[in-house]
Amino acid sequence: MNFKNFISAFLFLSLLLNCSSGGDDTTEPTPDPDPTDGVTYDADIKSIMTSDCTSCHGSTPTQNAPMSLVTYAQVKANVDKIITRVNSSSNPMPPSPNSPLSQSEKNLIQQWKDDGLLEN
């Protein structure tokens, strides 16, 4: 009988320890391994301006462009005009025959504004 009690006690303890709530598992979510600090001019917007806008909106604007969009300060000061024009269906920027900005580029400019117009 002693051996039977020992086996029963061993099984009971094994079961109890396996069902306990201890261990390395956590219920807290794992933080994002690559958190973003938001959209910034230097990292995200400057390249859009350079590739799609500064051929006309350069240091010296050409093609009747009303302003320069070369620096952070210039783009920041005109962000509402930029957003309106890139989203315009009747008078979009960049104008034809140039390719319009992609929806993701338009969204990025809007997100930059929403994030507080961060420079870097």
Buried (B, 14 or more C-beta within 10 A) or exposed (E): EEEEEEEEEEEEEEEEEEEEEEEEEEEEEEEEEEEEEEBBBEBBBBEBBEEBBBEBBBEEBEEEBEEBBBEBEBBBBBBEEBBEBBBEEEEBBBEEEEEBBEEEBBEBBBBBBEBEBBBE
